[in-house]
C-alpha cells in the first residue's frame, strides 16, 4: 500500500513543470529557513525538497542524454566475456 501510494505520488510529481516549480523555489526556501513547529513548516520543507528532486532528476537526465548523444549508444563488448571459473 505504501509503495503504491509513493508510486502515484511520483507519477503526479513527474507531471509537474520544472519551470513552474523553480519559480516557487525561493518562496519555499524562505519558509523552510524560518523554523516553526507547525504542519505548514513541515509541508514547506517537503515541497522544497520535491522541487529540488525534480530539478536534480532533470539535470541528471539531461546530462545522460547529452553524453549518449556525444558518444552514441552503448554497445555490448565484443568477443568473449572476461569470465573465470571459481571453485568452491
JOFEN-V524581 format. One record per backbone hydrogen bond with DSSP energy under -1.0 kcal/mol. NH is the residue of the N-H (numbers start at 1). CO is the residue of the C=O. E is the energy in kcal/mol with one decimal. If there is no record, write none. Layout:
<<NH CO E> <NH CO E>>
This chain:
<<5 1 -2.1> <6 2 -2.5> <7 3 -2.3> <8 4 -2.3> <9 5 -2.3> <10 6 -2.8> <11 7 -2.2> <12 8 -2.1> <13 9 -2.5> <14 10 -2.5> <16 13 -1.8> <21 17 -2.4> <22 18 -3.1> <23 19 -1.4> <24 21 -1.5> <28 24 -2.1> <29 25 -2.1> <30 26 -2.5> <31 27 -1.9> <32 28 -2.3> <33 29 -2.1> <34 30 -1.0> <35 33 -1.0> <38 36 -2.5> <42 38 -2.0> <43 39 -2.7> <44 40 -2.1> <45 41 -2.1> <46 42 -2.1> <47 43 -2.8> <48 44 -2.5> <49 45 -2.2> <50 46 -2.1> <51 47 -2.5> <52 48 -2.2> <53 49 -2.3> <54 50 -2.4> <55 51 -2.2> <56 52 -2.8> <57 53 -2.7> <58 54 -2.4> <59 55 -2.1> <60 56 -2.6> <61 57 -2.6> <62 58 -2.7> <63 59 -2.3> <64 60 -2.4> <65 61 -2.3> <66 62 -2.3> <67 63 -2.6> <68 64 -2.6> <69 65 -2.2> <70 66 -2.3> <71 67 -2.4> <72 68 -2.2> <83 81 -2.0>>
